[in-house]
């Protein structure tokens, strides 16, 4: 397979971003556009150089034998991600899916099983693994012993929707699933998350099999302008890195370099290039083209959701959760 023919499902902000980035990925053509809103699907189709058609119905894409893959960029609530992903897998389409992979561990189970039984490739867009300055930080702090990651927003909806980014990053940096999770939580706002989970602010402590530890702070009480919505600290032995300004600034200590700033590349990476979306989509296209394993398969993509829900359990029970 020389070039992947893909359909975008969900033509809002992330669907638009992936379509833009696809222009500069030689392995990928985005040719079809699906959205329940005619205007959004039609507009993105009109703006796409490789566009062939748009539709408000997913079935047209699933029945189109020329479509190799779907890029799922819809909302994730109300079973949206899992329903589309399972249908796509059953239709033999490879899947690139926005974060979070699903709304809860049970939905993750459904996706994992669908991908296992059909043999398609699924990759979740946990783009921070590909963010240029995250990669640079890990070149310098090769083996973090302690990590502190934070996502604080204004909307009060950071635990899953945005928090999953930081949870996945903390786990990936430290080698995978944690062994033990302790957590405390609180409810300070009246939001969808606080109503559903009884928690809207969360601090988790993770212990990993390699002996590393991590602290995760998630909430919606406001954005600290000194560090931005997302911030990360990585501590090695006598060396460390701090990522602020939404991964556009890397500050270092214990080495010759002191600060590195993201160099904007508006040609190929579009909006939010510092977040790694371009590199993640490129990795997906290359693995599908080559028939290689997914860089972030469903068994791994579910890690953030499993950790967040284990943290909910630890916070409610006051006990440490041992991960199986």
Rosetta blueprint (number, residue, H / E / L):
1 X L
2 X L
3 X L
4 X E
5 X E
6 X E
7 X E
8 X E
9 X E
10 X L
11 X L
12 X L
13 X H
14 X H
15 X H
16 X H
17 X H
18 X H
19 X H
20 X H
21 X H
22 X H
23 X L
24 X L
25 X L
26 X L
27 X L
28 X E
29 X E
30 X E
31 X E
32 X E
33 X E
34 X E
35 X L
36 X L
37 X L
38 X H
39 X H
40 X H
41 X H
42 X H
43 X H
44 X H
45 X H
46 X H
47 X H
48 X L
49 X L
50 X L
51 X L
52 X L
53 X E
54 X E
55 X E
56 X L
57 X L
58 X H
59 X H
60 X H
61 X H
62 X H
63 X L
64 X L
65 X L
66 X L
67 X L
68 X L
69 X E
70 X E
71 X E
72 X E
73 X L
74 X L
75 X L
76 X L
77 X L
78 X L
79 X L
80 X H
81 X H
82 X H
83 X H
84 X H
85 X H
86 X H
87 X H
88 X H
89 X H
90 X H
91 X L
92 X L
93 X L
94 X E
95 X E
96 X E
97 X E
98 X L
99 X L
100 X L
101 X L
102 X L
103 X L
104 X L
105 X H
106 X H
107 X H
108 X H
109 X H
110 X H
111 X H
112 X H
113 X H
114 X H
115 X H
116 X H
117 X H
118 X H
119 X L
120 X L
121 X L
122 X E
123 X E
124 X E
125 X L
126 X L
127 X H
128 X H
129 X H
130 X H
131 X L
132 X H
133 X H
134 X H
135 X H
136 X H
137 X H
138 X H
139 X H
140 X H
141 X L
142 X L
143 X L
144 X L
145 X L
146 X E
147 X E
148 X E
149 X E
150 X E
151 X E
152 X E
153 X L
154 X L
155 X L
156 X L
157 X L
158 X H
159 X H
160 X H
161 X H
162 X H
163 X H
164 X H
165 X H
166 X H
167 X H
168 X H
169 X H
170 X H
171 X H
172 X H
173 X H
174 X L
175 X L
176 X L
177 X L
178 X E
179 X E
180 X E
181 X E
182 X E
183 X E
184 X E
185 X E
186 X E
187 X L
188 X L
189 X L
190 X L
191 X L
192 X H
193 X H
194 X H
195 X H
196 X H
197 X H
198 X L
199 X L
200 X L
201 X E
202 X E
203 X E
204 X E
205 X E
206 X E
207 X E
208 X E
209 X L
210 X L
211 X L
212 X L
213 X E
214 X E
215 X E
216 X E
217 X E
218 X E
219 X E
220 X L
221 X L
222 X L
223 X L
224 X L
225 X L
226 X L
227 X L
228 X L
229 X L
230 X E
231 X E
232 X E
233 X E
234 X E
235 X E
236 X L
237 X L
238 X L
239 X L
240 X E
241 X E
242 X E
243 X E
244 X E
245 X L
246 X L
247 X L
248 X L
249 X E
250 X E
251 X E
252 X E
253 X E
254 X L
255 X L
256 X L
257 X L
258 X L
259 X E
260 X E
261 X E
262 X L
263 X L
264 X L
265 X L
266 X L
267 X L
268 X L
269 X L
270 X L
271 X L
272 X L
273 X H
274 X H
275 X H
276 X L
277 X H
278 X H
279 X H
280 X H
281 X H
282 X H
283 X H
284 X H
285 X H
286 X H
287 X H
288 X H
289 X H
290 X H
291 X L
292 X L
293 X L
294 X L
295 X L
296 X L
297 X L
298 X H
299 X H
300 X H
301 X H
302 X L
303 X H
304 X H
305 X H
306 X H
307 X H
308 X H
309 X H
310 X H
311 X H
312 X H
313 X H
314 X H
315 X H
316 X H
317 X H
318 X L
319 X L
320 X L
321 X E
322 X E
323 X L
324 X L
